[in-house]
Amino acid sequence: MPAAAPSRAAFRSFLRLRVRWAEVDMQKIVFNGHYLTYLDTAMSEYWRALALPYEASMEVLGGEMYVKKATLEYHASARLDDTLDVGLRCARIGNSSCLFEGGIFAGDRLLVSGELLYVFADPHTQTSRPVPPALRALFEGYEAGADVVEVRSGDWHALGRDAARVRTAVFVREQGIAPEVEADALDATARHAVVYNRLGMAVATGRLLQPAPGLGRIGRMAVDRSLRGSGWGLRVLDALVQSARERGDRSVELHAQASAQGFYERAGFAVTGESYVEAGLLHVPMARAL
């Protein structure tokens, strides 16, 4: 059996979930097998915390992570409608294996602890391979509190290829916007920001224009679909706002997709006008004083 998991303070990555009706037994207690599903789902959250889109990252690393062993230890029960925080951390890295420790908490109370032993292997033969140095360094750095991304600002010549890759995936392939609408001549004069993970992969981007003296305009904000909700869009937004401030702009505006209005409001933007439809999507004009 695994050793008891550390307190929740030991975990940097958490997944929050609410116990659903389908997960409980007749006593409205979570059926034991679902706790392993909770930990497995928290693993996806861990990859997001590392800014690693899993499938694309594994292609870059030349392998795949396979579960070799999973163990659980039950301390108390979760019940219907409980809010749970599922913590996960990389506790040990061997030659080809990585041991992850998990803890499922209700508040500060530990309900279930567990371990997931992963092996890095060839995806075709499923034979083990050494954990790549880049992945090892990323796990170790993240658990030590290091930043896992780098934000670069620059012109289209320096960042255009990577910015375009993210924008095409989000706006053209995911949202169905025509390529000739998504890309325009303003890219050549804009200030761009791109977030890179520790494998050098671009995962988020945005641009800053200056339609009038003292006014900045942010647009083309895009984040890799599998990494949304982990703060990488905010890192782009902060970089662009800072660029506008350093340029001497007094305010910055943007036309947010309606689905992202809450994100921009939390970042200090306020609605300034009526919503409208552009490229088949509902937009809201917003602005923030600097």
Residue pairs with C-beta under 8 A, 6 or more apart in sequence:
1 71
1 73
2 71
2 72
2 73
2 101
2 113
2 114
2 115
3 113
4 73
4 75
4 110
4 113
5 87
5 101
5 102
5 103
5 110
5 113
5 114
6 101
6 103
7 108
7 110
8 14
8 85
8 87
8 103
8 105
8 108
8 110
10 87
10 89
10 103
11 87
11 88
11 89
11 103
12 49
12 89
12 142
12 143
12 145
13 42
13 45
13 46
13 49
13 87
13 88
13 89
14 42
14 45
14 85
14 86
14 87
14 88
15 38
15 41
15 42
15 44
15 45
15 85
15 86
15 88
16 83
16 84
16 85
16 86
17 38
17 41
17 83
17 84
17 86
18 81
18 82
18 83
18 84
19 30
19 78
19 79
19 80
19 81
19 82
19 84
20 80
21 80
23 30
23 31
23 34
24 30
24 31
24 79
24 80
25 31
28 79
28 80
29 77
29 78
29 79
30 77
30 78
30 79
32 72
32 74
35 72
35 74
35 78
35 104
35 111
35 112
35 114
36 70
36 72
36 114
38 84
38 86
38 104
38 112
39 70
39 72
39 86
39 88
39 102
39 104
39 114
39 116
40 116
41 86
42 86
42 87
42 88
42 102
43 88
43 100
43 116
44 54
45 86
45 88
46 88
46 90
46 100
47 53
47 54
47 57
47 226
48 226
48 227
48 229
48 230
49 142
49 148
49 230
50 138
50 139
50 142
50 148
50 197
50 198
51 148
51 149
51 195
51 197
51 198
51 203
51 227
51 230
51 232
52 138
52 197
52 199
52 201
53 201
53 203
53 224
53 226
53 227
54 226
55 226
56 201
57 197
57 199
57 201
58 64
58 65
58 123
60 199
60 201
61 120
61 132
61 134
61 135
61 199
62 129
62 132
63 120
63 121
63 122
63 123
63 129
63 132
64 120
64 121
64 122
64 123
65 98
65 118
65 119
65 120
65 121
66 118
66 119
66 120
66 121
66 126
67 116
67 117
67 118
68 97
68 117
68 118
68 119
69 115
69 116
69 117
70 114
70 115
70 116
70 117
71 114
71 115
72 112
72 113
72 114
73 112
73 113
73 114
74 111
74 112
75 110
75 111
75 112
75 113
76 106
76 109
76 110
76 111
76 112
77 111
78 84
78 104
78 106
78 111
78 112
82 106
83 106
84 104
84 105
84 106
84 111
85 104
85 105
85 106
86 102
86 103
86 104
86 105
87 102
87 103
87 104
87 105
88 100
88 101
88 102
88 116
89 100
89 101
89 102
89 143
90 98
90 99
90 100
90 139
90 140
90 142
90 143
91 99
91 100
91 101
91 115
92 98
92 99
93 99
93 131
93 136
93 139
93 140
94 131
95 130
95 131
96 119
96 120
96 121
96 128
96 129
96 130
96 131
97 117
97 118
97 119
97 120
97 128
97 131
98 117
98 118
98 119
98 120
98 131
98 139
99 115
99 116
99 117
99 118
100 115
100 116
100 117
100 118
101 113
101 114
101 115
102 112
102 113
102 114
102 115
102 116
103 110
103 112
103 113
103 114
104 110
104 111
104 112
104 113
104 114
105 111
119 128
120 128
120 129
120 130
120 131
120 132
120 135
121 127
121 128
121 129
122 128
122 129
134 198
134 199
137 198
138 148
138 198
138 199
141 148
141 198
142 148
148 197
148 198
149 195
149 196
149 197
149 198
149 203
149 232
149 235
150 195
150 196
151 193
151 194
151 195
151 196
151 235
151 236
151 239
152 158
152 159
152 193
152 194
152 196
153 159
153 191
153 192
153 193
153 239
153 240
153 243
154 191
154 192
155 190
155 191
155 192
156 163
156 187
156 188
156 190
156 192
158 192
159 192
159 193
159 194
159 205
160 187
160 192
162 194
162 196
162 202
162 205
163 187
163 192
163 194
163 202
163 205
163 207
163 220
164 183
165 202
166 194
166 202
166 203
166 204
166 205
166 222
166 223
166 224
167 182
167 183
167 205
167 220
167 222
168 179
168 182
169 222
169 224
169 225
170 222
170 223
170 224
170 225
171 177
171 182
171 220
171 222
172 178
172 179
172 182
174 225
175 281
176 280
177 279
177 280
177 281
178 279
181 279
182 220
186 207
186 209
187 207
189 209
190 207
190 208
190 209
191 207
191 208
191 209
191 240
191 243
192 205
192 206
192 207
192 208
193 205
193 206
193 207
193 208
193 236
193 239
193 240
193 243
194 202
194 204
194 205
194 236
195 202
195 203
195 204
195 205
195 232
195 235
195 236
196 202
196 203
197 203
203 223
203 224
203 227
203 232
204 222
204 223
204 224
204 227
204 232
204 233
204 235
204 236
205 220
205 221
205 222
205 236
206 218
206 219
206 220
206 221
206 222
206 233
206 236
206 237
206 239
206 240
207 218
207 219
207 220
207 240
208 216
208 217
208 218
208 240
208 243
208 244
208 252
209 216
209 217
209 218
209 219
210 216
210 217
210 247
210 249
211 217
214 248
214 249
214 250
214 251
215 249
215 250
215 251
215 252
215 253
216 240
216 241
216 243
216 244
216 247
216 249
216 251
216 252
216 253
216 290
217 252
217 253
217 254
218 237
218 240
218 241
218 244
218 252
218 253
218 254
219 254
219 255
221 233
221 236
221 237
221 254
221 260
223 232
223 233
223 236
224 232
233 263
234 263
234 267
237 264
237 267
238 267
240 252
241 252
241 267
241 288
241 290
244 252
244 290
245 290
249 290
250 289
250 290
251 287
251 288
251 289
251 290
252 287
252 288
252 290
253 272
253 285
253 286
253 287
253 288
254 264
254 269
254 285
254 286
254 287
255 278
255 283
255 284
255 285
255 286
256 263
256 264
256 269
256 283
256 284
256 285
256 286
257 281
257 282
257 283
257 284
258 275
258 281
258 282
258 283
258 284
261 271
261 284
261 286
264 286
265 271
265 286
267 288
268 288
269 286
269 287
269 288
270 286
270 287
270 288
271 284
271 285
271 286
272 285
272 286
272 287
273 284
273 285
274 285
275 282
275 283
275 284
276 282
276 283
276 285
277 283
